[in-house]
Amino acid sequence: MVMTVTRDRPMSHDHDHDHDHSHVPPEPALRVQALESLLTRKGLVDPGALEAIIETYSNDVGPRNGARVVARSWVDPEYRQWLLDDATAAIAHLGYQGRQGEHMVAVENTDRVHNLVVCTLCSCYPWTVLGIPPTWYKSEAYRARAVREPRAVLREFGLDLDDSVDIRLWDSTAEIRYLVIPQRPAGTDDWNEEALADLVTRDAMVGAGRALTPDTAGGDA
Amino acid sequence: MNGAHDLGGMHGFGAVPDVLDTHPHPDWYNRAMAMTVVMAAWGRWNIDASRRAREDMHPARYLGYGYYERWVDALERLMVETGLVTEEELRTGEPAGESLTPPVDAAGARAMLRRGGPTERDIDTQPRFRVGDRVVTTNEHPQGHTRLPRYARGHEGIILRHHGGHVLPDTNAHFQGEHPDHLYTVQFQARDLWGSEATEGDTVMLDLWETYLHAQ
């Protein structure tokens, strides 16, 4: 069996689609490198476009966006109601819109209800407000288990919910993307919006955690 | 299709990995993501076709691959299917034929991200269901792409929200048209889906197209 670092891959015979591509691939990093080289040299991709996309999700689009949305909803009841009624518009009002955030719904945690978001079929995630999903969100374990045993999964994130709190588990099967509004931590009554945003973690906005508290935030707010 | 991607409820995967998200992400993840996003600018496929390509593989291979390996594999397959590259070019890594002009540059890519791909469409039929209606999901096992997971087939739920008309993935994924259909959020009792080990009062919400639903 001969394999090179380019694209020669042995055929397997367990898969009979006419678009059979079931070779054993080389190391994925090399495969991606080879593909990028081919696409740019063929003129299918502008290297600057690739850099623009990577840069956008490294610098501009991430959980800080969602944190600002949540913090606004904590200080402004009218904004909170708008967010619950029409999240797409309310979030766009703060400047966040686009790919994988075209149709947003916001759901709020209360003393009685805890929301948790998953995508069992792939890994749909609200990119406009949270950026690219973390590894755990895309993992088979999370996708398989969150929907069947959310309480056990949450315990792995350090969140032990009482049975009196109902879990609402959102499986993102369509193009609706979900943002969880965590509860505002106690002891933050006199905090301003910007300081509050520092308490809103990515995990809290997926439902896999709570917002930080003044005690756990590191005291710099 | 009843593929390995339909993971909801499966056992055997163990603990959720890296819940603190401390492992570094190799650079090729970003490059695989960016290539996938920017190649969509050619307009040869759609997001449903991308998902179909990522799940339409031998289950052992799906589970053996890492997340972005599936993306790259699907991207290559879509490019071959739609004639943007040939198998030969992928095998050799050498471009053949004339050099092309990419459809978007850096500014175009940023505009693409900002524009996104809304799936809501005008629809001229009235919704069959109203909020609060009881419905039952179909128990069909289509060979093609669908977004009704196995764990939620043949179950009773309640309409929680109506989202208007949305592109139907089942046809769009196979280039058979968008066929906009009413989309609803349907709420299921966790115990109906998962039995006595689920906690009473917990619920599971799925976004489902009208074609997946019957009146109760």
Interface residues (C-beta under 8 A of the other chain):
Chain A: T6 R7 D8 D14 H15 H17 H19 H21 S22 P25 P28 A29 R31 V32 Q33 A34 L35 E36 S37 L38 L39 R41 K42 G43 L44 V45 D46 G48 A49 L50 E51 A52 I53 I54 T56 Y57 S58 V61 Q97 G98 R99 Q100 G101 E102 H103 V105 T120 L121 C122 S123 T128 I132 P134 T135 W136 K138 S139 E140 A141 Y142 R143 A144 R145 V147 R148 E149 P150 R151 V153 E156 F157 D163 D166 I167 R168 L169 W170 D171 S172 T173 A174 E175 I176 A208
Chain B: H5 D6 L7 G8 G9 M10 H11 F13 G14 A15 V16 P17 D18 V19 D21 H23 H25 P26 W28 N30 R31 A32 M33 A34 M35 V37 V38 M39 A41 W42 I47 R51 R54 E55 D56 M57 H58 A60 R61 L63 G66 Y67 Y68 E69 V72 D73 L75 E76 R77 M79 V80 E81 L84 V85 E89 L90 R91 T92 G93 E94 P95 S99 L100 T101 P102 V104 D105 A106 A107 G108 A109 R110 M112 L113 R114 R115 G116 G117 P118 T119 E120 R147 L148 P149 Y151 A152 R161 H163 H166 V167 P169 L183 T185 A190 L193 W194 E197 A198 T199 G201 D202 T203 V204 M205 L206 D207 L208 W209
